[in-house]
Amino acid sequence: MQQEEIELRAFGPDHIEGAVALSRQENWPHRPQDWQMALQLSSGAVALDDHGQVTGTILVTPYGDDCAMINMVIVDRNVRGKGLGRRLMEKAFALAKDRPLRLVATRDGMPLYEKLGFVPSGRVLQHQGQVAELDAPAGMETAAIVDLPEIKAMDRDAYGADREALIDALAERGEFAVVRRNGAIEAYAAIRPFGGGEVIGPVIAGSVEDAKGLISFFAASRPGVFLRVDTDSRTGIADWLTEIGLAHVGGGVTMDRPSRPDAARARPKVYALANQALG
């Protein structure tokens, strides 16, 4: 199939069924509901062949004017090597406007991303499995709706960008837990349904102990449930995640594309990605 036979269109709700089929081709666990959440927070494009079948996807999730995350980049195996990935990325650049960009790259995707100006900034480790039995930690509590403004402010400070819309979407679908000391929230985590189980993240904490405590708070209440946690390799909790039953199953390289050569990225505190927020 020639590139001129593949049309790029704005990603809309009517493309979700095709996107799910494409992600299943890659053995991704995303349900229609997971794609719907991603689309709710993003704008994007789909590639359609001359039969109207989805052969490629890309989403751009803006976090205010601070930056944007590129998610859900998939090209059908039958049309790879023909420049479609680059076309989708160029569309993403247009949607992001002048925002600095972030993404999580697979090994196959890295060469293209490097050609397009992305540079590696870290590594994400994906852990998943079932926690058979875990004691509930002390000092953790379920968050209330009134805690959301404080959670959003903490998240903005740790992540270096405004993810208010993401926090609201997580609150609609899942729940939050917090560490509260002297009346102030010092750490938080979220959990929501995802794929065949639930995903824990983001986790924002100033210490490894608080991060482990928040993850344990959710895991202890869900024995036998399939859980996923994606963590930055610098957090130092990967070995502990394996010990509690969440095996290391892969991951990716975090990459940044500044809007200006001198643009600096704020570094997160102890931080477990929320499925890269999405993908």
C-alpha positions as CSV (number, residue, x, y, z in Angstrom):
1,M,0.0,0.0,0.0
2,Q,1.4,3.4,-1.0
3,Q,1.5,6.3,1.5
4,E,-0.8,8.4,-0.7
5,E,-3.5,5.7,-0.1
6,I,-3.3,6.3,3.7
7,E,-5.3,9.3,5.0
8,L,-4.7,11.0,8.3
9,R,-7.8,12.2,10.1
10,A,-8.5,13.7,13.5
11,F,-8.9,11.0,16.1
12,G,-12.6,10.8,17.1
13,P,-14.8,8.4,19.2
14,D,-15.7,6.5,16.1
15,H,-12.1,5.4,15.7
16,I,-11.8,3.7,19.1
17,E,-12.9,0.3,17.9
18,G,-10.2,0.3,15.3
19,A,-7.7,1.6,17.7
20,V,-8.5,-1.2,20.2
21,A,-7.9,-3.8,17.4
22,L,-4.6,-2.2,16.5
23,S,-3.4,-2.1,20.1
24,R,-4.4,-5.8,20.5
25,Q,-2.1,-6.5,17.5
26,E,0.7,-5.2,19.7
27,N,-0.5,-7.2,22.8
28,W,-1.4,-4.0,24.6
29,P,-4.0,-4.6,27.3
30,H,-6.1,-1.4,26.6
31,R,-9.9,-1.8,26.8
32,P,-12.2,0.6,24.9
33,Q,-12.6,2.5,28.2
34,D,-8.8,3.0,28.4
35,W,-8.8,4.5,24.9
36,Q,-11.8,6.6,25.8
37,M,-10.0,8.1,28.8
38,A,-6.9,8.8,26.7
39,L,-9.0,10.5,24.0
40,Q,-10.8,12.5,26.6
41,L,-7.5,14.1,27.7
42,S,-5.9,14.4,24.3
43,S,-6.2,15.3,20.6
44,G,-4.7,13.1,18.0
45,A,-4.8,11.5,14.6
46,V,-5.6,8.2,13.0
47,A,-4.3,6.8,9.7
48,L,-7.0,5.1,7.6
49,D,-6.4,2.9,4.6
50,D,-8.6,3.0,1.5
51,H,-11.1,0.6,3.2
52,G,-11.4,3.0,6.2
53,Q,-9.4,0.6,8.5
54,V,-7.3,2.2,11.3
55,T,-3.7,1.5,10.4
56,G,-2.0,4.0,12.8
57,T,-2.7,6.1,15.9
58,I,-1.2,8.9,17.8
59,L,-2.4,11.1,20.7
60,V,-1.1,14.3,22.2
61,T,-2.0,15.0,25.8
62,P,-1.4,18.7,26.7
63,Y,-0.6,19.6,30.3
64,G,-1.6,23.2,30.3
65,D,0.9,25.2,28.3
66,D,3.8,23.6,30.1
67,C,4.4,20.5,28.0
68,A,2.6,17.7,26.1
69,M,2.9,13.9,26.2
70,I,2.8,11.9,23.0
71,N,0.9,8.6,23.7
72,M,-0.5,5.6,21.9
73,V,1.8,5.7,18.9
74,I,1.0,2.6,16.9
75,V,1.6,1.7,13.2
76,D,0.1,-1.4,11.7
77,R,2.8,-4.0,11.1
78,N,1.6,-4.3,7.5
79,V,2.4,-0.7,6.6
80,R,5.6,-0.2,8.6
81,G,8.8,1.1,6.9
82,K,6.9,3.5,4.6
83,G,7.1,6.7,6.6
84,L,3.7,6.6,8.3
85,G,5.3,6.8,11.8
86,R,7.0,10.1,10.7
87,R,3.8,11.5,9.3
88,L,2.0,10.7,12.5
89,M,4.7,12.4,14.6
90,E,4.6,15.5,12.3
91,K,0.9,15.7,13.0
92,A,1.6,15.4,16.7
93,F,4.0,18.3,16.5
94,A,1.4,20.4,14.9
95,L,-1.2,19.5,17.6
96,A,1.3,20.3,20.4
97,K,2.2,23.7,18.9
98,D,5.2,25.1,20.7
99,R,5.0,22.9,23.9
100,P,8.0,20.9,25.0
101,L,7.2,17.2,24.3
102,R,7.7,14.0,26.3
103,L,7.2,10.4,25.4
104,V,8.1,6.9,26.4
105,A,10.0,5.1,23.5
106,T,10.2,1.4,22.7
107,R,13.5,0.2,21.3
108,D,12.0,0.1,17.8
109,G,10.7,3.6,18.0
110,M,13.9,5.3,19.4
111,P,15.7,5.8,16.0
112,L,12.8,7.8,14.6
113,Y,12.4,9.8,17.8
114,E,16.1,10.7,17.9
115,K,16.0,11.8,14.3
116,L,13.1,14.1,15.3
117,G,15.0,15.8,18.1
118,F,14.1,13.7,21.1
119,V,16.8,12.9,23.6
120,P,16.7,10.2,26.3
121,S,16.1,11.4,29.9
122,G,15.5,8.2,31.9
123,R,14.0,4.8,31.9
124,V,10.5,3.5,32.9
125,L,10.3,0.0,34.4
126,Q,6.9,-1.7,34.1
127,H,5.9,-4.1,36.9
128,Q,2.8,-6.2,37.0
129,G,1.3,-9.2,38.7
130,Q,-0.7,-10.3,41.7
131,V,0.1,-9.5,45.3
132,A,-1.0,-12.5,47.3
133,E,-0.9,-11.0,50.8
134,L,0.5,-7.7,52.1
135,D,-0.1,-6.0,55.4
136,A,-1.8,-2.6,55.2
137,P,0.6,0.1,56.2
138,A,0.0,2.7,58.9
139,G,-0.2,6.4,58.1
140,M,-2.0,6.1,54.8
141,E,-5.6,7.1,54.1
142,T,-8.2,7.3,51.4
143,A,-8.4,10.9,49.9
144,A,-11.6,12.9,49.8
145,I,-12.9,15.1,47.0
146,V,-11.9,18.2,49.1
147,D,-8.3,17.0,48.9
148,L,-8.1,17.3,45.1
149,P,-6.9,20.9,44.9
150,E,-4.0,20.1,47.3
151,I,-3.2,16.9,45.3
152,K,-3.2,18.9,42.0
153,A,-0.8,21.5,43.5
154,M,1.6,18.8,44.7
155,D,1.4,17.0,41.3
156,R,2.2,20.3,39.5
157,D,5.2,20.9,41.7
158,A,6.6,17.4,41.3
159,Y,5.9,16.9,37.6
160,G,6.7,20.4,36.5
161,A,3.5,20.7,34.5
162,D,-0.3,21.3,35.0
163,R,-2.0,17.9,35.0
164,E,-5.3,19.1,36.5
165,A,-7.4,17.4,33.8
166,L,-5.6,14.1,34.4
167,I,-6.3,14.3,38.1
168,D,-9.9,14.9,37.4
169,A,-10.2,12.0,35.0
170,L,-8.5,9.7,37.6
171,A,-10.9,10.9,40.2
172,E,-13.9,10.0,38.0
173,R,-12.7,6.5,37.4
174,G,-10.6,5.5,40.5
175,E,-9.5,6.6,43.9
176,F,-6.7,8.4,45.6
177,A,-4.7,7.7,48.8
178,V,-2.6,10.2,50.7
179,V,0.0,10.6,53.4
180,R,-1.1,13.4,55.7
181,R,1.1,14.9,58.4
182,N,0.3,17.9,60.5
183,G,-2.9,18.5,58.5
184,A,-1.0,18.7,55.2
185,I,-0.8,16.2,52.3
186,E,2.9,15.1,51.8
187,A,2.4,12.3,49.3
188,Y,-0.4,10.9,47.1
189,A,-1.1,7.9,44.8
190,A,-4.0,7.0,42.4
191,I,-5.4,3.7,41.3
192,R,-7.9,3.0,38.5
193,P,-9.2,0.1,36.4
194,F,-7.0,-0.6,33.4
195,G,-6.7,-3.6,31.1
196,G,-7.4,-6.8,32.9
197,G,-6.9,-5.3,36.4
198,E,-5.9,-2.0,37.9
199,V,-3.0,0.4,37.5
200,I,-1.4,2.3,40.4
201,G,-0.1,5.7,39.5
202,P,0.8,8.5,39.6
203,V,2.7,8.2,42.9
204,I,4.1,11.4,44.1
205,A,6.2,11.2,47.3
206,G,9.2,12.9,48.8
207,S,10.6,9.6,50.1
208,V,10.8,6.0,49.0
209,E,9.1,4.9,52.3
210,D,6.0,7.0,51.5
211,A,5.9,5.7,47.9
212,K,6.1,2.1,49.1
213,G,3.5,2.8,51.7
214,L,1.0,4.2,49.2
215,I,1.5,1.3,46.8
216,S,1.1,-1.1,49.7
217,F,-2.1,0.7,50.8
218,F,-3.8,-0.2,47.5
219,A,-2.2,-3.6,47.0
220,A,-3.1,-4.8,50.5
221,S,-6.8,-4.2,49.8
222,R,-6.7,-6.1,46.5
223,P,-5.2,-9.6,47.1
224,G,-5.2,-11.6,43.9
225,V,-6.0,-8.6,41.7
226,F,-3.8,-8.1,38.7
227,L,-1.9,-4.8,39.3
228,R,0.4,-2.7,37.2
229,V,2.9,-0.1,38.4
230,D,5.3,1.8,36.0
231,T,8.1,3.4,37.8
232,D,11.1,5.6,36.9
233,S,14.3,3.6,37.3
234,R,15.7,6.3,39.5
235,T,13.1,5.9,42.3
236,G,14.8,2.8,43.6
237,I,11.6,0.8,44.2
238,A,11.9,-1.7,41.4
239,D,13.4,-4.5,43.5
240,W,10.8,-4.0,46.1
241,L,8.0,-4.2,43.6
242,T,9.4,-7.6,42.4
243,E,9.6,-8.8,46.0
244,I,5.9,-8.1,46.6
245,G,4.8,-10.0,43.5
246,L,4.9,-7.4,40.7
247,A,7.4,-8.8,38.2
248,H,9.5,-6.6,35.9
249,V,8.0,-7.2,32.4
250,G,9.5,-4.5,30.3
251,G,9.4,-0.7,30.0
252,G,10.8,2.0,27.8
253,V,13.0,5.0,27.6
254,T,11.7,8.4,28.5
255,M,12.5,11.0,25.9
256,D,12.2,14.8,25.8
257,R,12.0,17.3,22.9
258,P,12.4,20.8,24.3
259,S,10.6,23.7,22.5
260,R,13.9,25.6,22.9
261,P,17.4,24.2,23.0
262,D,17.9,25.8,26.5
263,A,14.6,24.6,27.9
264,A,15.0,22.6,31.2
265,R,12.7,19.9,32.3
266,A,11.7,19.8,35.9
267,R,12.7,16.4,37.5
268,P,10.0,14.5,39.3
269,K,10.2,13.4,42.9
270,V,9.7,9.7,43.6
271,Y,7.3,9.1,40.8
272,A,5.4,6.1,39.4
273,L,4.0,6.8,36.0
274,A,0.2,6.4,35.4
275,N,0.7,4.1,32.4
276,Q,2.7,7.1,31.2
277,A,-0.2,8.6,32.1
278,L,-2.0,6.7,29.4
279,G,-0.1,4.5,27.0
